[in-house]
Amino acid sequence: MKILIIYAHPNSEGHCSAILSEIKKNLDDNKADYEIIDLYKIKYDPVLTEGELYGVKKRTLEELNKQMQEKIKIADKLVFIYPVWWNSMPAILKGFFDRVFTSGFAFTYKPIIPSAIRMKLIMRYPFVTRFDYGVPIPLLKNKKAVVFLTTGSPKIAFFITGNRFKKLIKKDILGFFGIKSKVYHIDNCRKLNEYQILKIKKIVKKGMRKILK
């Protein structure tokens, strides 16, 4: 089983780093096959170029992103580690999703109306073009993911908003690709003290059961 870890935090001495270290320790103890992609360390460029837009006929994909797709293809499990900023993820990780999880690789669209019928209908009913995008079809159903999120605020602070950052990664992004995921939230990440380290160890232990299952 191949495990691919995507790490997105610029600080090498904090909660996310502690999560990564604990995961590595557990994986090493279990002699698991894994690889780490540290987006900040490799200085990943998150900016989507004009040539990469979905609507462009001759869409281009940079060699690095092709390599990322190959790593994802090979992996059975994906692990994401990142802090929650503005109820979302760091821009570098958002750009990673934009540029790597492209249509034709992570998802595709199945036309609602078959092309032969569409051509006949469009002559009389121009509004038929509204259905051109069709139904989204996930292409990564064979993958599973475990996500570790950190927030400076306590969990109770997100009670009213309903943890939008969890829904974003679990349903709107990974779920769209067909990837089933389990999300773990580590809160109160303002100071990495002994209590927080113990909490990280406990949560990582739970996550490892999903990763190594």
C-alpha positions as CSV (number, residue, x, y, z in Angstrom):
1,M,0.0,0.0,0.0
2,K,1.4,3.4,-1.1
3,I,0.6,6.4,1.0
4,L,1.1,10.0,-0.3
5,I,1.3,12.8,2.3
6,I,0.6,16.4,1.1
7,Y,1.9,18.9,3.7
8,A,1.0,22.6,3.5
9,H,2.4,24.8,6.2
10,P,5.4,27.2,6.0
11,N,6.3,26.7,9.7
12,S,8.6,23.8,10.5
13,E,8.1,24.1,14.2
14,G,4.4,24.0,15.1
15,H,1.3,21.9,15.3
16,C,1.2,20.8,11.7
17,S,4.8,19.9,11.9
18,A,4.2,17.9,15.0
19,I,1.3,16.1,13.3
20,L,3.6,15.2,10.4
21,S,6.3,14.0,12.7
22,E,3.9,11.8,14.6
23,I,2.5,10.3,11.3
24,K,6.0,9.6,10.0
25,K,6.9,7.8,13.3
26,N,3.8,5.6,13.1
27,L,4.4,4.8,9.4
28,D,8.0,4.0,10.0
29,D,7.1,1.8,12.9
30,N,4.6,-0.1,10.6
31,K,7.2,-0.2,7.8
32,A,4.7,1.5,5.5
33,D,5.5,2.7,2.0
34,Y,5.0,6.5,1.9
35,E,6.1,9.7,0.3
36,I,5.8,13.3,1.5
37,I,5.1,16.3,-0.7
38,D,6.0,19.5,1.2
39,L,4.4,22.2,-0.9
40,Y,6.3,25.1,0.8
41,K,9.6,23.3,0.8
42,I,9.4,22.6,-3.0
43,K,8.1,26.2,-3.5
44,Y,5.1,24.9,-5.4
45,D,3.5,27.6,-7.6
46,P,-0.2,27.7,-6.9
47,V,-1.1,30.2,-9.7
48,L,-3.3,28.7,-12.4
49,T,-2.1,29.9,-15.8
50,E,-4.2,30.9,-18.8
51,G,-3.1,27.8,-20.7
52,E,-4.4,25.6,-17.8
53,L,-8.0,26.9,-17.9
54,Y,-10.6,24.1,-18.3
55,G,-12.2,25.8,-21.3
56,V,-9.0,26.1,-23.3
57,K,-8.9,23.7,-26.3
58,K,-5.2,23.0,-26.1
59,R,-4.9,23.0,-22.4
60,T,-1.3,22.6,-21.1
61,L,-0.2,20.8,-18.0
62,E,3.3,21.5,-16.5
63,E,5.7,18.6,-16.1
64,L,5.7,18.9,-12.3
65,N,1.9,18.6,-12.2
66,K,2.0,15.6,-14.5
67,Q,4.4,14.0,-11.9
68,M,2.0,14.9,-9.1
69,Q,-0.8,13.2,-10.9
70,E,1.3,10.1,-11.4
71,K,2.1,10.0,-7.6
72,I,-1.6,10.3,-6.9
73,K,-2.4,7.5,-9.3
74,I,0.0,5.2,-7.6
75,A,-1.1,6.0,-4.1
76,D,-3.9,4.0,-2.3
77,K,-4.3,6.6,0.5
78,L,-3.8,10.3,0.6
79,V,-3.0,12.3,3.7
80,F,-3.5,16.1,3.9
81,I,-2.0,18.3,6.7
82,Y,-2.7,22.0,6.8
83,P,-3.9,24.9,8.9
84,V,-7.3,26.5,8.5
85,W,-7.0,30.1,7.3
86,W,-10.1,32.2,6.7
87,N,-12.3,29.2,7.0
88,S,-10.4,27.5,4.2
89,M,-6.9,26.1,3.3
90,P,-3.7,27.9,2.5
91,A,-3.5,29.3,-1.0
92,I,-0.6,27.0,-1.9
93,L,-2.8,23.9,-1.3
94,K,-5.9,25.5,-3.1
95,G,-3.6,26.0,-6.1
96,F,-2.4,22.5,-5.9
97,F,-6.0,21.2,-6.2
98,D,-6.6,23.7,-9.1
99,R,-3.6,22.7,-11.1
100,V,-3.3,18.9,-10.3
101,F,-6.8,17.6,-9.8
102,T,-7.9,18.5,-13.3
103,S,-10.8,17.4,-15.5
104,G,-10.0,14.1,-17.2
105,F,-7.9,13.1,-14.3
106,A,-9.9,13.7,-11.1
107,F,-13.4,14.1,-12.7
108,T,-15.2,14.4,-16.0
109,Y,-18.7,15.3,-17.2
110,K,-21.2,13.0,-18.8
111,P,-23.6,14.8,-21.2
112,I,-27.2,14.9,-20.0
113,I,-28.4,14.8,-23.6
114,P,-26.7,12.4,-26.1
115,S,-25.0,14.3,-28.9
116,A,-27.1,12.9,-31.7
117,I,-30.3,14.1,-30.0
118,R,-28.8,17.3,-28.8
119,M,-28.1,18.4,-32.4
120,K,-31.7,18.0,-33.4
121,L,-33.0,19.7,-30.3
122,I,-30.7,22.7,-30.4
123,M,-32.1,23.7,-33.8
124,R,-35.5,24.3,-32.2
125,Y,-34.6,24.9,-28.5
126,P,-31.4,27.0,-28.1
127,F,-31.6,26.7,-24.3
128,V,-30.5,23.1,-24.6
129,T,-26.9,24.4,-24.6
130,R,-27.4,25.1,-20.9
131,F,-27.1,21.4,-20.3
132,D,-23.8,21.0,-22.2
133,Y,-21.7,20.5,-19.1
134,G,-23.7,17.5,-18.0
135,V,-23.4,15.4,-14.9
136,P,-20.1,15.4,-13.0
137,I,-18.5,11.9,-12.8
138,P,-15.8,11.3,-10.2
139,L,-12.7,9.5,-11.4
140,L,-10.8,8.8,-8.2
141,K,-13.3,6.5,-6.4
142,N,-10.5,4.0,-5.7
143,K,-8.7,6.5,-3.4
144,K,-9.3,7.2,0.3
145,A,-8.0,10.2,2.3
146,V,-7.3,11.3,5.8
147,V,-7.2,15.0,6.6
148,F,-5.6,16.7,9.6
149,L,-6.7,20.3,10.1
150,T,-5.5,22.8,12.7
151,T,-7.2,25.9,14.1
152,G,-6.1,28.5,16.6
153,S,-9.7,28.8,17.9
154,P,-11.4,26.1,20.0
155,K,-14.0,23.8,18.3
156,I,-16.9,25.5,20.0
157,A,-16.1,28.7,18.1
158,F,-17.2,26.9,14.9
159,F,-20.4,25.5,16.3
160,I,-22.5,28.3,14.7
161,T,-20.8,28.2,11.3
162,G,-21.1,24.4,11.1
163,N,-17.4,23.8,10.4
164,R,-17.5,25.0,6.8
165,F,-13.8,24.2,6.4
166,K,-14.5,20.5,7.0
167,K,-17.3,20.4,4.5
168,L,-15.2,22.2,1.9
169,I,-12.4,19.6,1.9
170,K,-14.6,16.5,2.6
171,K,-17.6,17.1,0.3
172,D,-16.8,20.0,-2.1
173,I,-13.3,18.9,-3.1
174,L,-12.4,15.3,-2.2
175,G,-16.0,14.2,-2.5
176,F,-16.3,15.7,-5.9
177,F,-13.4,13.5,-7.1
178,G,-15.0,10.4,-5.5
179,I,-12.5,10.2,-2.7
180,K,-13.9,9.1,0.6
181,S,-12.2,10.9,3.5
182,K,-12.1,11.2,7.3
183,V,-11.3,14.7,8.7
184,Y,-9.6,15.3,12.0
185,H,-9.7,18.7,13.6
186,I,-7.0,19.8,16.1
187,D,-8.1,23.0,17.9
188,N,-6.5,25.6,20.2
189,C,-3.3,25.5,18.2
190,R,-1.8,28.7,19.6
191,K,1.0,27.3,21.6
192,L,2.6,23.8,21.1
193,N,2.7,22.7,24.7
194,E,2.7,19.2,26.3
195,Y,-1.1,19.1,26.4
196,Q,-1.3,19.8,22.7
197,I,1.3,17.3,21.8
198,L,-0.6,14.6,23.7
199,K,-3.8,15.6,21.9
200,I,-2.0,15.3,18.6
201,K,-0.6,11.9,19.4
202,K,-4.2,10.7,20.3
203,I,-5.8,12.1,17.2
204,V,-3.0,10.8,14.9
205,K,-3.4,7.4,16.4
206,K,-7.0,7.4,15.4
207,G,-6.2,8.6,12.0
208,M,-3.5,5.9,11.6
209,R,-6.2,3.3,11.9
210,K,-7.8,4.7,8.8
211,I,-4.5,5.2,6.9
212,L,-3.2,1.7,7.6
213,K,-6.6,-0.1,7.3
